[in-house]
Structures are given as structure tokens and as C-alpha cells.
Amino acid sequence: MAADLKPSKKYQHIYAILRYETDAGENVPIDLRVTVKKVVVDPQFADQEVKRLNELNKDKGCHYFVQITRFEDVPIEIQSLPTVQWMRSEEPQA
């Protein structure tokens, strides 16, 4: 499944393993029914892990699946921090 997808030329593909709560009531918002279990870089491992988790949790009201996404390595701007001088505080008085 995940291994069959073509890689992006611009971004590294990563694979999110998601858990969907199948036994949640209709009034439960979707963001509380779907959880990111983990993110991995190997598509074969992602497929194997989904299969393992679905077998392990088959009677627990959930379903696992893989969602391909991309990793955007955004450079963090390095800024110098101001120099802080620490002053020794007085000892607490009894």
C-alpha cells in the first residue's frame, strides 16, 4: 500500500500511522476519534505495523491505517539571546 506511492521530488515522504475509534458515538468530534499513533520513514514498516496493530486490537473498537504525508524541514532562524546576569538572591528569612 504505502510502498506503492511515488516519492515526492521536493519533500521526503513520511508515513503516519493513525488510529480511528470505530466505537465512538456520533456526537464525538472527529478530532477525538482519530489519533496519530506514530510517524515512520519506511513504507514497508508502516504497512507491517498497521497490520500488527489491527490484529492486536481487532476487538477493541479501533482501526489503524497509514496516511502518507511529507516532512518539511523548515530551517530554524538562529538568533542570539540577550546576556542575562543572575544576581544572587538573599537567603530566606525565618
N, C-alpha and C positions, 0 to 999 in steps of 0.2 A: 504494500500500500504506500507507505511514506517513501519507501526506497524508489518507487517508480516516478517520482516527480523530478522535473528538470531543475537543476540548480540555477539560482539567480546569478547573473554576471556581476551585479552591483553589491549584493549583500550575501552574507553567509546564512544559509538556512539552518534553523534550529527547529526542534520538534517538541511541542508542548504536549504533555500527557495530561488529559483533562478527565475529571470525574463528574458525571451527571447523576444527580439524585433522582432516580426514577420513581421513588415512592413519596416524593414531596407533594404536598397538596397544591391545588391550582392557585391558591392565594399566596403561595411562597414566591417572591420575586425571582426572576431568572438568575440574577447575580448571586443569589444564595443557593441556587441549585447546581451551579457549575463552579468547580474548583480546579485550579491548576495544581496538579499533584507534583509534577516536576518538569524540567526542561532539559533535553539532552541534545547532543550534536549528531548522534548516529541514528539514521533512519531504521536500520535493521533492529537495533536495540530498542528503539521506541515501539516498533511493532511487536517485538517479543514481550516487552514489559506490559503493554496493553493486554495482550493475550493472557499473560500470567495473572495480572490483576483481575481481569474479568473471570477467570477460572477460580481464583481465590475468593472472590467476593460475589459469586453468582447469585447467592440467596440473600444478599444484604441490601437490596433496593438501590443499586447503583450500576452505572455502566461507564467504562473507561474507553476513551478514544484518543487518537492522535490528531493534532492540528499543526500543520506546518506554519511557521512564521519566519521572520527574518531578524537577524541580530544587527542592530545599527550601533556601531562602535563610535559614539559621539565623543569627540575629544573634550576633555575637561580643561577649562581655562585655568591656568596656574596663576594665582595672584599671590603676591607677598602679603603676609599677615603683619599687622602692626606689632611693634615691640611692646610688650606689657611688662611692667616692673611690678613684682609682687612685694608687698610690704608685709613684714611680719606682724601678725595681729597680737594684741595684748592677750595675756593669759586670762582665762575666765576667772571671774571673782566669785568666791563662795559666799 
